[in-house]
Amino acid sequence: MRVNILLCDTFPGRLPDFIPNYESLFFDLFDSVGLNADYRICQTWQGELPPEINRDELYLVPGSLDSAYDDKPWIVALLKWIECAYNRGARMMGVCFGHQVIARALGGEVRKYDGGFGAGVRASRVVDEAMKRYFPHQQMQLLYSHHDQVITLPQGAELCATSNFCKNESFRIGHQVITFQGHPEFTVAYSRHLLTNCSEDIDEEVRIAALESLDRMTPQGPAAARFALNQLNEI
């Protein structure tokens, strides 16, 4: 099956030598859970969007250094595309910025969080019954790097996971849309690289705590991917 990655950033200067490009993190993640896929990469940050919408394909909106509440031309075009794709029955998965921009496109609210920057590994409480089968302790641990949050979910969305730091950690709309504030595709090595080399805007206390979480907690990105792909009827 085909996975369309609507690339919203290439993160120049932020990728270590051991990561050839951002999308390769998703290739590795999906390979690890047994998804047999071919990929089409759209340079959405440059205005490129999938030329057609196919209900047999998966559309993935990943991370970005931009904010989902900005009105840059490419973000406005993406918002319109998401709304159109949703109305046509397209299956979508969102990660971090993708989680936020999908929420905004479908009527939710996104804004910068007053409580600070989220980084490192964070645990959230799983509240979705289907999701609990993938997280037997009813707790999901993912890697994070964000300041913005989804404040209000779109109408008809169901909360999947929540935490004290981020109320809306994950949501889904039936078997059509699933999103995560965290990064299932991130690795501990990549997060450590970001916290060590690309954290000028993060408070030192937050950075140190995030680095400590990498040694103390195990991220569960593959479990999140299995849940998402199963609910979207891909595996």
C-alpha positions in Angstrom: 0.0 0.0 0.0 1.1 3.6 -0.4 1.9 6.0 2.3 1.9 9.7 1.3 4.1 11.8 3.5 3.1 15.4 3.4 6.5 16.7 4.4 6.2 20.0 6.4 9.9 20.6 7.2 13.3 19.2 6.3 14.9 20.4 9.5 18.1 21.8 8.0 21.0 21.7 10.4 19.1 19.7 12.9 19.6 16.1 11.6 22.6 14.2 12.7 24.8 12.3 10.3 23.2 9.0 11.1 19.8 10.2 9.9 19.8 10.8 6.1 16.5 12.7 6.1 13.5 13.2 8.3 11.2 10.9 6.3 13.6 8.0 6.8 12.5 7.9 10.5 9.0 7.0 9.3 10.4 4.4 6.9 12.2 2.7 9.8 9.2 3.0 12.2 6.8 1.4 9.7 9.3 -1.3 8.7 9.7 -2.2 12.4 5.9 -3.0 12.7 5.8 -5.0 9.5 4.0 -2.5 7.2 4.8 -3.3 3.6 4.5 0.1 1.9 5.8 2.3 -0.9 6.1 6.0 -0.2 5.3 9.2 -2.0 6.9 12.3 -0.5 5.2 15.6 -1.1 7.2 18.8 -0.3 4.2 20.3 1.3 6.3 23.1 3.0 7.0 24.2 -0.6 3.3 24.1 -1.6 3.2 20.5 -3.0 0.2 18.4 -2.1 -1.0 15.0 -3.3 -2.4 15.4 -6.8 -5.3 13.1 -6.0 -7.1 11.7 -2.9 -7.4 7.9 -2.8 -9.2 6.2 0.0 -7.0 3.2 -0.4 -3.9 5.2 0.6 -2.6 6.6 3.9 -1.8 10.3 4.2 0.7 11.2 6.9 1.2 14.8 8.1 4.4 14.9 10.2 6.3 17.5 12.3 7.5 21.0 11.5 9.3 23.9 13.2 6.4 26.1 12.1 3.2 26.5 14.1 -0.1 25.1 13.0 -1.9 28.4 13.9 0.3 30.4 11.5 -1.2 31.6 8.2 1.7 31.0 5.9 0.4 30.3 2.4 1.6 26.7 2.5 -0.1 26.1 5.8 -3.4 27.7 4.6 -3.3 25.4 1.5 -2.6 22.4 3.7 -5.6 23.2 6.0 -7.9 23.4 3.0 -6.4 20.1 1.6 -7.0 18.3 5.0 -10.6 19.4 5.1 -11.2 18.3 1.6 -9.4 15.0 2.1 -11.3 14.3 5.2 -14.7 15.0 3.5 -13.7 12.6 0.8 -13.0 9.8 3.3 -9.1 9.9 3.2 -7.3 8.1 6.0 -4.9 10.4 7.8 -2.3 10.2 10.5 -0.8 13.3 12.2 2.3 13.7 14.3 3.2 16.8 16.4 2.6 19.6 13.9 0.5 17.2 11.9 -1.6 16.4 15.0 -2.1 20.1 15.5 -2.8 21.2 11.9 -5.3 18.3 11.4 -7.1 19.4 14.5 -7.2 23.0 13.3 -8.4 22.1 9.8 -11.3 20.1 11.2 -12.4 22.8 13.7 -10.2 22.4 16.7 -8.1 25.1 18.4 -4.3 25.2 18.6 -2.1 27.6 20.5 1.3 28.0 22.3 1.2 26.4 25.7 1.8 28.7 28.7 3.2 25.8 30.7 6.4 25.6 28.8 8.2 23.3 26.3 7.6 19.6 26.2 10.8 17.5 25.5 12.2 14.1 26.2 10.0 11.1 27.1 6.6 11.7 28.6 4.0 9.3 29.8 0.3 9.9 29.1 -2.8 8.0 30.3 -4.5 6.0 27.7 -8.3 6.4 27.8 -9.4 4.9 24.5 -10.5 1.3 24.9 -9.1 0.1 21.6 -5.8 1.8 22.4 -5.5 0.1 25.7 -4.9 -3.2 24.0 -1.6 -1.9 22.7 -0.6 -0.4 26.1 -1.4 -3.0 28.8 -0.4 -0.6 31.6 -2.8 2.0 30.2 0.1 4.3 29.8 1.8 5.5 26.6 5.4 6.8 26.6 6.5 8.8 23.6 9.3 11.2 22.7 8.3 14.9 22.5 9.6 18.2 21.2 6.9 20.9 21.2 5.6 24.1 22.6 2.2 24.3 20.8 -0.7 22.2 21.8 -4.2 21.2 20.7 -6.5 23.1 23.2 -9.8 22.0 21.8 -10.5 18.9 19.8 -12.5 18.9 16.5 -16.2 18.1 16.8 -16.6 14.3 16.7 -13.1 13.5 17.8 -12.4 11.0 20.6 -9.6 11.5 23.1 -7.2 8.6 23.0 -4.6 9.7 25.6 -4.1 12.6 28.0 -1.5 13.9 30.5 -1.2 16.7 33.1 1.2 18.6 30.7 -0.9 18.1 27.6 -4.6 17.5 27.8 -5.0 16.2 24.2 -2.0 13.9 23.6 -3.8 11.8 21.0 -7.2 11.7 19.3 -9.0 9.8 16.6 -12.0 10.2 14.5 -13.4 6.7 13.9 -11.1 4.7 11.7 -10.3 7.6 9.5 -8.1 10.0 11.5 -5.5 9.3 14.2 -3.0 11.8 15.6 -0.3 12.1 18.3 1.3 15.1 19.9 4.4 12.9 20.5 6.7 11.5 17.9 6.4 7.7 17.4 9.1 8.0 14.7 11.8 9.6 17.0 14.6 7.6 18.4 16.3 8.1 21.7 19.6 8.9 19.8 17.9 11.6 17.7 16.2 13.1 20.8 19.5 13.2 22.6 21.1 14.9 19.6 18.4 17.6 19.6 18.6 18.2 23.3 22.4 18.4 23.2 22.9 20.4 20.0 19.7 22.2 19.1 18.2 23.3 22.4 19.1 27.0 22.6 15.4 28.0 23.1 14.8 25.5 25.9 15.2 26.3 29.6 18.2 24.5 31.0 16.1 22.9 33.7 13.7 21.5 31.1 16.6 20.3 28.9 18.3 18.5 31.8 15.1 16.8 32.9 14.4 15.8 29.3 17.9 14.2 29.0 17.4 12.3 32.2 14.0 11.0 30.9 15.8 9.4 28.0 17.8 7.2 30.4 14.9 6.5 32.7 11.9 5.8 30.4 11.4 3.7 27.3 9.5 5.3 24.4 6.8 3.2 22.8 6.7 4.5 19.3 6.2 1.1 17.6 3.2 0.4 19.8 1.7 3.7 18.9 2.3 3.0 15.2 0.7 -0.5 15.5 -2.4 1.1 17.1 -2.7 3.8 14.5 -2.2 1.5 11.5 -4.6 -1.1 12.9 -7.3 1.4 13.5 -6.7 2.8 10.0 -7.1 -0.8 8.8 -3.5 -1.1 7.4 -2.1 -4.0 9.4 
